[in-house]
Structures are given as structure tokens and as C-alpha cells.
């Protein structure tokens, strides 16, 4: 699925988070609602940086893990 402009310009946009949520079956509208709720609480985007988060992302999306740091 290709992200819409509303997704790409959202303050909580993160490509990995978008890939994870769409792989889990979330619609763009559901993702936008979640990110907007998180932003309203003062939370920034999910960055999937820890080793365990990267492993979870890879397991759900089928992507190979990238090394960080």
C-alpha cells in the first residue's frame, strides 16, 4: 500500500511504523486516528530503534532487519 499525502505529512509519520501497521491490517484512516491521538497526548512518532522492536518489525513485515547505531 502506498501512503497517502495525509499519512506522509502527519507529524507522527514513520515509514517503519506505517509498514508495521499496514502489515497488521490497519487502514490509513485507522492509522491517522491513532497517530493523531498519540500526537494530542504529546507523543512523537514510533521509531522502531531497539533490537527487539526491529525484530518485531521484521517478523511482521517480512523485511530484513537494518542495523542501527
Buried (B, 14 or more C-beta within 10 A) or exposed (E): EEBEEEBEEBEBBBEBBBBBBBBEEBEBEEBBEBBEEBBEEEEEBBEBEEEEBBEEBBEBBEBEEEEEE
